[in-house]
Amino acid sequence: MQRRSSTRNSETIHMDSNKRKLLEAAGWSVGDAADFLGMNDEERQLLEARVELAGAIRRQRQLLHMSQKELGEKLKTSQPRVAKIERAASDVSLDQLVRALTAAGGKIVVKSSKSKPAKGKRPAKRKEKVVFEVATSK
């Protein structure tokens, strides 16, 4: 039995916990596609960003009642290329995804902050955190 739930803009399928326990007891491992592909944290983050951007491009284009062909004309590319952009195909660069979003009227807001050490703790390596917000609207 599977249970479907929405996370952000994509649909996630969760396995029934009893079924999962039975599979794990039988020696099977349960994970996602990134686990199967052996992706590290950086690769996972990049994949998630690409997929979210691609989804935002499609939503923004549809919100404006724009066809893939019309968006392609704005980008000076073809309709099949826009279809690849909206699928976050591996041969589509992050730059092309950003350009497509802005051509469709979307917006990206970049926020940056440094993590601060806890009070009374010795400063360790500071991690830079960058947050990309994707805004779609009419």
C-alpha positions as CSV (number, residue, x, y, z in Angstrom):
1,M,0.0,0.0,0.0
2,Q,1.3,3.5,-0.9
3,R,0.3,6.8,0.6
4,R,0.7,9.9,-1.5
5,S,1.5,13.3,-0.1
6,S,2.6,16.6,-1.5
7,T,6.0,18.2,-0.6
8,R,6.4,21.7,-2.0
9,N,5.8,21.4,-5.7
10,S,6.3,17.7,-6.4
11,E,4.5,14.6,-5.4
12,T,6.2,12.1,-3.0
13,I,5.2,8.5,-2.6
14,H,5.7,7.1,0.9
15,M,5.8,3.3,1.5
16,D,3.5,1.7,4.0
17,S,5.6,1.3,7.2
18,N,4.7,-2.3,7.7
19,K,5.7,-3.2,4.2
20,R,9.0,-1.3,4.7
21,K,9.8,-3.2,7.9
22,L,9.1,-6.5,6.2
23,L,11.4,-5.6,3.2
24,E,14.2,-4.5,5.5
25,A,13.8,-7.6,7.7
26,A,14.2,-9.7,4.5
27,G,17.5,-7.9,3.8
28,W,16.3,-5.3,1.3
29,S,17.3,-1.6,1.6
30,V,14.8,1.1,1.0
31,G,15.8,4.5,-0.3
32,D,15.2,7.1,-3.0
33,A,16.7,7.6,-6.4
34,A,19.5,9.6,-5.0
35,D,20.4,6.8,-2.7
36,F,20.3,4.3,-5.6
37,L,22.6,6.5,-7.7
38,G,25.0,7.1,-4.7
39,M,24.6,10.9,-4.8
40,N,26.4,12.9,-2.2
41,D,24.8,15.9,-0.4
42,E,26.1,18.4,-2.9
43,E,24.7,16.4,-5.9
44,R,21.3,16.0,-4.1
45,Q,21.1,19.8,-3.4
46,L,21.9,20.6,-7.0
47,L,19.3,18.1,-8.3
48,E,16.6,19.4,-6.0
49,A,17.4,23.0,-7.1
50,R,17.2,22.0,-10.7
51,V,13.9,20.2,-10.3
52,E,12.3,23.0,-8.3
53,L,13.4,25.6,-10.9
54,A,12.0,23.5,-13.7
55,G,8.7,23.1,-11.9
56,A,8.6,26.9,-11.3
57,I,9.2,27.6,-15.0
58,R,6.3,25.4,-16.0
59,R,4.0,26.9,-13.4
60,Q,4.9,30.5,-14.3
61,R,4.5,29.8,-18.0
62,Q,1.1,28.2,-17.5
63,L,0.0,31.0,-15.1
64,L,0.6,33.5,-17.9
65,H,-1.2,31.2,-20.4
66,M,2.0,31.1,-22.4
67,S,2.8,28.1,-24.7
68,Q,6.2,26.4,-24.7
69,K,6.6,27.8,-28.2
70,E,6.0,31.3,-27.0
71,L,8.5,30.9,-24.2
72,G,11.0,29.4,-26.7
73,E,10.6,32.5,-28.9
74,K,11.4,34.8,-25.9
75,L,14.5,32.6,-25.1
76,K,15.5,32.4,-28.8
77,T,15.2,28.6,-28.7
78,S,12.8,25.9,-29.8
79,Q,9.7,24.4,-28.2
80,P,11.4,21.0,-27.8
81,R,14.2,22.8,-25.9
82,V,11.7,24.5,-23.6
83,A,10.2,21.0,-22.9
84,K,13.7,19.8,-21.9
85,I,14.1,22.9,-19.7
86,E,10.8,22.1,-17.9
87,R,12.0,18.5,-17.3
88,A,15.3,19.7,-15.9
89,A,17.0,17.5,-18.5
90,S,20.7,16.7,-17.8
91,D,21.9,18.7,-20.8
92,V,20.1,21.9,-19.6
93,S,22.4,24.2,-17.6
94,L,21.4,25.9,-14.4
95,D,21.9,29.2,-16.3
96,Q,19.3,28.1,-18.9
97,L,16.9,27.3,-16.1
98,V,17.3,30.7,-14.5
99,R,17.0,32.5,-17.8
100,A,13.9,30.6,-18.7
101,L,12.3,31.5,-15.3
102,T,13.0,35.2,-15.7
103,A,11.8,35.1,-19.4
104,A,8.5,33.6,-18.2
105,G,8.2,36.5,-15.7
106,G,9.4,34.7,-12.6
107,K,11.9,36.1,-10.1
108,I,14.8,34.7,-8.1
109,V,15.7,36.3,-4.8
110,V,19.1,35.3,-3.3
111,K,19.7,35.7,0.4
112,S,23.0,34.9,2.2
113,S,23.9,34.5,5.8
114,K,26.7,33.1,7.9
115,S,26.0,30.7,10.7
116,K,26.9,32.0,14.1
117,P,28.6,30.0,16.9
118,A,26.4,29.2,20.0
119,K,26.9,31.5,22.9
120,G,29.9,30.4,25.0
121,K,31.2,28.0,22.3
122,R,34.4,28.4,20.4
123,P,33.9,29.4,16.8
124,A,34.2,26.4,14.5
125,K,34.3,26.5,10.7
126,R,31.6,28.9,9.6
127,K,29.2,27.7,7.0
128,E,27.8,30.1,4.4
129,K,24.1,29.5,3.8
130,V,22.6,30.8,0.6
131,V,18.8,30.6,0.1
132,F,17.3,30.9,-3.3
133,E,13.6,31.9,-3.3
134,V,11.8,31.4,-6.6
135,A,8.7,33.7,-7.0
136,T,6.1,33.1,-9.6
137,S,3.2,35.5,-10.1
138,K,1.3,37.4,-12.7
